Amino acid sequence: MDGAYGAFAACLPNASVEIKGLKHADSIATDPHKWLYSPLEAGCALVRNPQLLLETFSYHPTYYKFDEIDKEAPLNYYEYGPQNSRGFRALKVWMGLKQVGRQGYIEMISDDIHLAQRLYSIVDAHNNLEAITQYLSITTFRYIPTDLEGGSDKEESYLNKLNEELLTRLQSSGEAFLSNAVIDDKFCLRACIVNFRTSLSDIEALPAIVARIGREVDLAMRQEAELFKPSSPSS
Ligand SMILES: *Cc1c(COP(=O)(O)O)cnc(C)c1O
């Protein structure tokens, strides 16, 4: 199962049945550099039956000779994955677990989810933003100019171009970093909160930043394309 981002939400007492269902998987890919807040990079595969890893990866070329020490067979990590020489990535993950513990992760992950939910309601109440989805710590939305509603092919195609350009400008502005998602053919802005330093004031500042850049991009694009001129009284 791919739990790269979401699997760690399974620690929450109120985790959804879908997420709790991960316990039935034979193997789960997870990324501690996402929701365990480890520094990049620390990928991790949890495998129920380690014997399968040995059967897949173990090999014994003549120049690999690691003898028993005090009659104990050495644990050769190269027999459990594609790498032999490897960095000690597990250390930073283990230190995070030691530092904040299970309860610390429950609190930080819950905080991120609450911030994303808060973002959804602020965006939903904004005249020029359309809230689209909210799940775990991901909220998607898009900018819609006051005189447009979306729906028609022409408007939807314009809104997609507008939001795509908005995202590029937002990212290079350095004010906030969002990524994108495409939902039902709509190009959306996607906020994914996986940093324990993200605060409520960051979340509250975001809609105004997005709306300001949205207005600028809308103006520039209409001037260029001569699109969606306000209709004249006679038409
Ligand atoms: C981040 C992510 C990946 C990519 O994983 P990396 O190890 O960061 O390259 C794959 N699948 C999902 C669902 C992800 O969230």
PDBQT file of the ligand as one rigid body, heavy atoms in Angstrom, charges set to zero:
ROOT
HETATM    1  C1  LIG A 301       5.273  11.808  -1.620  1.00  0.00    +0.000 C 
HETATM    2  C2  LIG A 301       4.542  10.687  -2.214  1.00  0.00    +0.000 A 
HETATM    3  C3  LIG A 301       5.216   9.817  -3.055  1.00  0.00    +0.000 A 
HETATM    4  C4  LIG A 301       6.676  10.064  -3.448  1.00  0.00    +0.000 C 
HETATM    5  O1  LIG A 301       7.511   9.721  -2.410  1.00  0.00    +0.000 OA
HETATM    6  P1  LIG A 301       8.995  10.306  -2.169  1.00  0.00    +0.000 P 
HETATM    7  O2  LIG A 301       9.615   9.259  -1.346  1.00  0.00    +0.000 OA
HETATM    8  O3  LIG A 301       8.845  11.600  -1.413  1.00  0.00    +0.000 OA
HETATM    9  O4  LIG A 301       9.646  10.518  -3.485  1.00  0.00    +0.000 OA
HETATM   10  C5  LIG A 301       4.509   8.731  -3.546  1.00  0.00    +0.000 A 
HETATM   11  N1  LIG A 301       3.201   8.533  -3.223  1.00  0.00    +0.000 NA
HETATM   12  C6  LIG A 301       2.524   9.366  -2.418  1.00  0.00    +0.000 A 
HETATM   13  C7  LIG A 301       1.082   9.084  -2.094  1.00  0.00    +0.000 C 
HETATM   14  C8  LIG A 301       3.159  10.479  -1.880  1.00  0.00    +0.000 A 
HETATM   15  O5  LIG A 301       2.498  11.304  -1.053  1.00  0.00    +0.000 OA
ENDROOT
TORSDOF 0
